[in-house]
Amino acid sequence: MANPIPSPVSMLDFWAILPEAFLALSACILLLADLYIPKDKKAATHYLSLLVLVITAVLVWRNGQDASLFGSAFSGMFVRDGVATIAKFFILVSSSLVLVYAKPSLEMRGLMTGEYYLLILFSVLGMMLMASSGSMLTIYLGLELLALCSYALVALDRDNGLASEAAMKYFVLGAMASGMLLYGMSMVYGATGTLDLTGIRGAINSNMLHPTLVLFGIVFIVIGIAFKFGTAPFHMWVPDVYQGAPTAVALFVGSAPKIAAFAMAYRLLENALGNASQHWANMLAVLSLLSLILGNLIAIAQTNFKRMLAYSTVSHVGFLVLGLIGGGVVGFSASLFYAIGYAITAAAAFGLIVLMSRSGFEAENIEDFAGLNSRNSWYAFLVLVVMGSLAGVPGFIGFLIKLEVLMAAINGKFLWLALIAGAFAVVGAFYYLRVIKVVYFDAPKSDAALVVPNDWVFRTVLGLNVLALIGLGLFGGPLLSWCQRAVAGI
Amino acid sequence: MTEHLLSLLIGLPILGGIATIVLGRNSATTARWVSLIVALLTLAASIPLYLGYDAQAGGLQFVESKLWIDSINAYYSLGADGISVALIVLTTFTSVLVLIGAWEAIDEKVHQYTAAFLFLEALMIGVFSATDALLFYLFFEAMLIPMFIIIGVWGGPRRVYATIKFFLYTFFGSIFMLIGLIYLYLQTGTWNLTELAAANIPLTAQTWLFFSFLLAFAVKVPMFPVHTWLPDAHVEAPTGGSVVLAAIMLKIGGYGFIRFSLPITPDASHELAWLVIALSLIAVIYIGFVALVQEDMKKLIAYSSISHMGFVTLGTFIAFTLARESGATDAARLGLQGAMVQMVSHGFISGAMFSCVGVLYDRVHSRMIKDYGGVVNTMPWFAAFFVFFGMANSGLPGTSGFVGEFMVILASFQASPWIAAAAAVTLIVGAAYTLWLVKRVVFGEIGNDHVRHLTDINAREALMLGAFAIAVLLVGVWPAPLTNLMDSSINEVVAQLLRVKV
């Protein structure tokens, strides 16, 4: 049971939130500083934000090295453990990638404003809170901070009709999902009498007073989680946001929040409701099945690259949930591994869109990649690797993460679901292959030389990002062990 | 040196491929030479493998093992027994000839083409030498990407259809093998093939595993009814792609049966051997007749490949009936040995046949039989090779094609005269379609102006076809170096298939 009277806050508590405190403070300073940065010098904001993210990542890393500091702070509201460390670290890494890829894209669209960077920084803060939350309250706080910033980000290009529509849909659906989640949380609170996650777990373990109430609570909590992940049938916002939002924003929404969503699922399902796993496992199995089927089948029909990526995300989330269903150390570490691997791959996929776009031309359709190999074989190779990784071909990280979740599902006695997932991985391979086909086999639409963003940082980071997909695919062992140790609490 | 020989054989073509892409970017000639030199070096490196393998001792040699992904206990472990050595040498040998064959035929993005073949070579050697199931799967699947690119970029008009079909069929087959392997891993805690072969598995689980392996390898072989991707892939692939596909990639299916199905699921394989035998006979007879009516040379040879590969699966699975039911372990050994010889021999013959078609195609740009006729008048040297390989394909004694088929038929006769009789039908059908093909293409009146202006093969092409011809003859008249190499490894396979695991 959580202590009803909060104990006095100690210095150690502040030490625990050092990375978050640094990020929040820097974001606030940057908010003010940005007012004085002239419009044509916004690159300064860009580099400063990137610096803030990198420093925060270093702080998280350093904090995570010292296991003796693990534990909870602020009366259990804030947790510091292995999962929090690794999730936060990779949230920061993928957000940094996002910023690098976003710069050329923002410049092309004339959206290079300070708001973008500040909203990103605050949503990263929200995600970090989610990853470290020890209470339903902190989860909700982090979630809403992330969500509100994301709604605003999607609407960043306010003169674009598609973006406004996407933002509207995202906001309405998101608000509903938040409501559901809150509703579920209130039921669990009603049944257990506490908001503290470990307290809830204990209460469910000892003697469940109101099993029906808890069960209802779980249903709504699962819906909230499913919405954040974008699993079918709560995926409606995904394609619209991916397609409507500026590339720089879609890029963000498609990568780091998946890790945050995993963290939220881990906190709620494992930390709080771990003793009721038989109740949520089957619900998640249905969600996973639907996502695999819907995501893969609808993606085949897409000609718009971003929409295809959106539906492919739905299917990937189906795989990610496969690990959650398996539960336990094996399952949750597999899902964490999946979320990280997917976030890195998705960031690279959007980086490719930015690469192919130029002022006044957004490479949105799959056909825009036609004949890339004849124009530049290095960039064609990048597309090949990213698509191969998304399809789950061995040698790329996409295979290793799929292998892990399939193992988790079979380990959790969901062999039938693993078989279906395998079959739909083949369906998925089809549409990824189509992109490779367009890149390698089709003739280019114009003879003009390829115009790519004249930003060497961007091109280098993208190249390294893609090579990392191979590197992790062949030598992903240490990252995987890190995930397992984190979830096992070693 | 020898303890890293297999790693060297895998690493050399990969590094060479990267070098080819970098150095040959602006010059096709550089790309050709760099890749050829790398392939020759790899071939040279495989000679110590052949010479250094102690066939008397048998077992896995050149073993190396290094922890790869520790949390799932996967190892980067390589090793080769006699069967692997034979197939690795086949791979390095064919790769050199493929690069020679493509010297002039490919003039677009040469550096990518030759590099793709080097990557493919490395991955295929990896498949034949991996002793860790996960590592095997990695090579097995990654191989698809270079092949996908080779067919799709340099292939014929319907290449996109063919290449996507090829990829999806094989991907579909192997994903279920992966799930089977995961299941096995969760039961036994190891990916090591030797340890998996020693594990006891109940019959129901074995049956499911058997089907998951069957799906993966039957698509690769390919067996009836999952063979339909092969004619499409062959017809659209460039010559080199066809050669590698027929000569080596199909063998990976047969190899998989010997490495996975037989040792890991011997009881289920025994129970279900009738199914594989029936499918093999359908492939041998029915597909042989299908080959008879083809009008496209490549399609004809592709169907002939399916038919000949039927002998491999027949020889492999007839061994169960022989060894377990009639206790004829010698006959079982003969069947397996026949299957292996047939794999190697088919590698040479089909590689040569596809190269011959490539030679014609480079000149006339047609693969249709009706566009030729009387080629012997303008290309006597070529005609000599073509007739020779045609004879080998129909199983003429003295060529490698005869040895394998004969051994398999002999072995199956001891199991059932009916099976032997059915399999022997292929000797007639095979002779019919091959000789008819040769007759229509090579002999008769000169059909048209294209043929009238043909020039005979040049030294480069003669070198390539000559090398294939020597290999075919060598295995045909003196198979001992090959059979001795594999002898003790095949004894081990027979011992494994006799092991009751339930």
Interface residues (C-beta under 8 A of the other chain):
Chain A: N373 S374 S377 L384 G388 V393 P394 G395 F399 L400 L403 E404 L406 M407 I410 N411 L415 A418 L419 G422 A423 A425 V426 A429 F430 L433 R434 I436 K437 Y440 F441 G476 G477 L480 S481 Q484
Chain B: I21 W68 I69 D70 S71 I72 K109 Q112 L134 Y137 L138 F139 F140 E141 A142 L144 I145 F148 I149 G152 V153 R159 V160 T163 I164 F167 L168 F171 F172 I175 F176 L178 I179 I182 Y183 Y185 L186
